[in-house]
Amino acid sequence: MNSEFSIIILTFNEEVHLPRLLESIKDLQAKIFILDSGSRDETLNIAKTYGAEIKEHAFINHPKQWDFALKNFNITTPWTIGLDADQVVTPALFAQLIQFRDADYENINGIYFNRKNYFQGSWIRYGGYYPLYLLKMFRTGIGYSDLNENMDHRFIAPGKTVTWKNGHLLEENLKENDINFWLQKHEKYSDLIAQEEVERMRNLRIQTLKPNLWGNPDEKKAWLKRLWWKLPLGLRPYLYYSYRMVFQLGMLDNKTARKFHYLQGLWFRKLVDKKINRLLD
């Protein structure tokens, strides 16, 4: 059994995704913990086949679900990895993980992985989507879930972090091949984000991370989000979409990826702003 790290996965009706992820990590010989939120398909039977320890907990939002997972699984390894069910560890990332030794990271508390995101079979290469670094590995008991976010989940590891630029997490939600699934999911997300932004306007939420354009990937994102909140509602989706397509070269992506940029970069953000205005009326 791997004595360096354990892996946590969140699930909900993930029978189409979970085998793909578990196959990519099984030879790491790491203990696998799965927190499920009421799956009604074969998710839990699949998890048991791979020897995972399973707990169930009602879902409120991703930050709170991850917080519960980190606090309720008995993880005894020095490092924890948090993965989403629709992700896959590539062979290059696997090679880095199989060679990982805690002694080589004595003064490090967190590690960023490089993610490649796919939508309906197409890699989202441009528009600010690659490279995209996510803090996915952190010291057990030090890394935690940012509860000041309502939807945009992130782990935080105080102290020094490093970024693994080689090797990737591949992320593709196969359920999104049905565009209605994507639209319905983002309708729910827009409610969470609109509520969060209104709470920030009323000083009911703060940013956990110190915004820093020149800091680690999450500190940079915190700086950009603070800028975003200052932009005029209704106008900012068009500013962002134009920036994403022109300056971040989203127009160079293929037709399917450009559809994603439109949906996620303009349609979704217009929806959020409309819901914010309703909440402020």
C-alpha positions in Angstrom: 0.0 0.0 0.0 1.2 3.5 -0.9 2.5 5.2 2.3 3.0 8.6 0.7 -0.5 9.7 -0.3 -4.2 8.8 -0.3 -6.8 9.8 -2.8 -10.3 11.3 -2.2 -12.9 11.3 -4.9 -16.4 12.9 -4.8 -19.2 11.1 -6.7 -22.8 11.3 -7.7 -24.1 8.9 -10.4 -20.6 8.5 -11.9 -20.8 5.0 -13.4 -19.8 6.5 -16.8 -16.7 8.2 -15.3 -15.5 6.3 -12.3 -14.0 3.2 -14.0 -12.0 5.4 -16.2 -10.5 7.3 -13.3 -9.9 4.3 -11.1 -8.2 2.4 -13.8 -5.8 5.3 -14.3 -4.8 5.3 -10.6 -5.1 1.7 -9.4 -1.4 0.9 -9.9 -0.4 3.7 -7.6 -1.5 1.4 -4.8 -2.9 4.3 -2.9 -5.8 4.1 -0.4 -9.0 5.5 -2.1 -11.7 7.3 -0.3 -15.0 8.1 -2.0 -17.6 10.5 -0.7 -20.9 9.9 -2.5 -24.0 12.1 -2.4 -26.7 9.6 -3.1 -25.8 7.8 -6.3 -28.6 5.7 -7.8 -26.6 4.0 -10.5 -23.7 1.5 -10.3 -21.2 4.1 -8.8 -20.9 2.5 -5.3 -20.6 -1.1 -6.7 -17.8 0.1 -9.0 -16.1 1.8 -6.0 -16.3 -1.4 -4.0 -14.8 -3.4 -6.8 -11.6 -1.2 -6.5 -11.5 -1.5 -2.7 -12.5 2.1 -2.0 -13.7 3.2 1.5 -17.0 4.9 1.0 -19.0 7.4 3.0 -22.2 9.2 2.0 -23.1 12.8 2.7 -25.9 15.0 1.4 -24.6 17.6 -1.2 -24.9 21.3 -0.6 -22.1 22.6 -2.7 -18.6 21.5 -3.7 -16.6 23.5 -1.1 -18.7 22.1 1.7 -18.6 18.5 0.3 -14.8 18.6 0.1 -14.7 20.1 3.6 -16.7 17.2 5.0 -14.5 14.7 3.1 -11.3 16.1 4.5 -12.6 16.1 8.0 -14.3 12.7 8.1 -12.0 10.3 6.4 -9.2 8.9 8.5 -6.2 9.7 6.3 -2.9 8.5 7.7 -0.6 9.3 4.8 1.4 12.6 4.8 -0.2 13.8 1.6 -3.8 13.8 0.2 -4.9 14.1 -3.4 -8.4 15.4 -4.3 -9.8 14.3 -7.6 -13.1 14.8 -9.5 -14.8 11.7 -10.8 -14.6 13.0 -14.4 -10.9 13.3 -14.4 -8.2 10.9 -15.5 -4.5 10.7 -14.5 -2.3 10.5 -17.6 0.7 8.2 -17.8 3.1 11.2 -17.5 1.4 12.4 -14.3 1.2 8.8 -13.1 5.0 8.5 -13.5 5.5 11.6 -11.3 3.2 10.3 -8.7 4.6 6.8 -8.6 8.1 8.3 -7.9 6.8 10.8 -5.3 8.5 10.7 -1.9 7.5 13.0 0.9 11.2 13.4 1.8 11.8 15.2 -1.5 9.2 17.8 -0.6 10.3 18.7 2.9 9.3 22.4 2.8 6.4 22.1 0.4 2.7 22.0 1.4 0.9 21.9 -1.9 1.4 20.7 -5.5 -0.5 22.1 -8.6 -1.4 19.7 -11.4 -1.8 20.8 -15.0 -5.3 20.2 -16.3 -6.5 19.6 -19.9 -10.2 20.2 -20.2 -12.3 18.6 -22.9 -15.9 19.4 -24.0 -17.8 17.0 -26.2 -14.6 15.4 -27.3 -12.6 18.5 -28.1 -9.7 19.8 -26.1 -10.2 23.4 -25.0 -6.7 24.5 -25.9 -7.1 28.3 -26.0 -9.2 31.0 -24.3 -7.3 30.8 -21.0 -8.1 27.1 -20.5 -4.6 25.7 -21.1 -2.3 25.5 -19.3 -4.5 25.6 -16.2 -3.0 24.7 -12.8 -5.1 23.2 -10.0 -4.0 22.6 -6.4 -4.9 18.9 -6.2 -2.2 17.5 -3.8 -1.5 18.8 -0.3 -0.2 17.9 3.1 -2.8 16.1 5.1 -4.1 18.3 7.8 -2.7 21.4 6.2 -4.6 21.7 2.9 -8.3 22.6 3.3 -11.4 23.5 1.3 -12.1 27.2 0.7 -15.6 27.7 2.3 -15.7 31.4 1.3 -16.6 30.2 -2.2 -20.1 29.0 -3.0 -19.4 27.2 -6.2 -15.9 27.8 -7.6 -14.2 25.2 -5.5 -10.5 25.3 -4.6 -8.1 23.7 -2.1 -5.8 26.0 -0.1 -2.4 24.9 1.2 -0.8 27.7 3.3 2.9 28.0 2.8 5.1 27.0 -0.2 3.6 25.3 -3.2 5.1 23.9 -6.4 3.6 23.4 -9.9 4.0 20.2 -11.9 3.8 21.5 -15.5 4.5 18.1 -17.1 1.9 15.4 -17.0 -1.8 16.2 -16.9 -5.2 15.6 -15.4 -7.6 15.1 -18.3 -11.1 16.3 -17.5 -14.1 15.5 -19.6 -17.7 15.2 -18.4 -19.2 12.7 -20.8 -22.7 13.7 -19.6 -22.2 17.0 -21.3 -22.4 15.4 -24.7 -26.1 16.0 -24.0 -26.1 19.8 -24.2 -29.3 19.9 -22.1 -27.4 18.4 -19.2 -24.8 21.2 -19.5 -27.4 23.9 -19.7 -29.3 22.6 -16.7 -26.2 22.2 -14.6 -25.1 25.8 -15.4 -28.6 27.1 -14.5 -28.0 25.7 -11.0 -24.4 27.1 -11.0 -25.7 30.5 -11.9 -27.9 30.6 -8.9 -25.0 29.8 -6.6 -22.7 32.3 -8.1 -25.3 35.1 -8.2 -26.1 34.5 -4.5 -22.4 34.5 -3.7 -21.7 37.8 -5.5 -24.6 39.5 -3.8 -23.3 38.4 -0.5 -19.9 39.8 -1.4 -21.5 43.1 -2.3 -23.0 43.2 1.2 -19.7 42.2 2.8 -21.0 38.9 4.0 -18.2 37.0 2.2 -14.5 37.7 2.0 -11.7 36.2 -0.1 -9.6 33.7 1.8 -6.6 34.1 -0.5 -4.7 37.4 -0.8 -5.1 38.5 -4.4 -1.8 38.7 -6.2 -1.4 38.9 -9.9 2.2 37.6 -9.6 1.5 34.9 -7.0 0.6 31.2 -7.3 -2.2 30.2 -9.7 -5.0 30.6 -7.1 -3.7 34.0 -5.9 -3.7 35.2 -9.5 -7.2 34.0 -9.9 -8.3 35.8 -6.7 -6.8 39.0 -8.2 -8.7 38.5 -11.4 -12.0 37.7 -9.6 -11.6 40.9 -7.5 -11.3 42.8 -10.8 -14.3 41.0 -12.3 -16.5 42.0 -9.3 -15.7 45.7 -10.0 -16.8 45.6 -13.7 -20.3 46.8 -14.6 -23.0 44.1 -14.6 -24.3 43.3 -18.1 -21.2 44.7 -19.8 -18.6 42.5 -18.2 -19.7 39.2 -20.0 -19.0 40.9 -23.3 -15.7 42.3 -22.2 -14.6 38.9 -20.9 -15.8 37.0 -23.9 -14.0 39.4 -26.3 -10.8 39.1 -24.2 -11.1 35.3 -24.1 -11.7 35.0 -27.9 -9.2 37.6 -29.1 -6.4 38.1 -26.6 -6.5 34.5 -25.3 -6.9 33.2 -28.8 -10.1 31.3 -28.2 -11.0 31.9 -31.9 -8.2 29.5 -32.8 -10.0 26.6 -31.2 -12.2 24.3 -33.3 -16.0 24.7 -33.7 -16.9 22.6 -30.7 -14.5 24.4 -28.4 -15.7 27.8 -29.7 -19.2 26.7 -28.8 -17.9 26.0 -25.3 -16.3 29.5 -25.1 -19.6 31.1 -26.1 -21.6 29.0 -23.6 -19.3 29.3 -20.7 -17.7 32.7 -21.4 -20.8 34.7 -22.5 -24.1 32.9 -22.2 -23.4 31.7 -18.6 -22.0 35.0 -17.4 -24.9 36.9 -18.8 -27.3 34.6 -17.0 -25.4 35.2 -13.7 -25.6 39.0 -14.1 -29.4 38.8 -14.8 -29.9 36.8 -11.6 -27.7 39.2 -9.6 -29.9 42.1 -10.8 -33.0 40.2 -9.8 -31.6 39.6 -6.3 -30.8 43.3 -6.0 -34.2 44.5 -7.0 
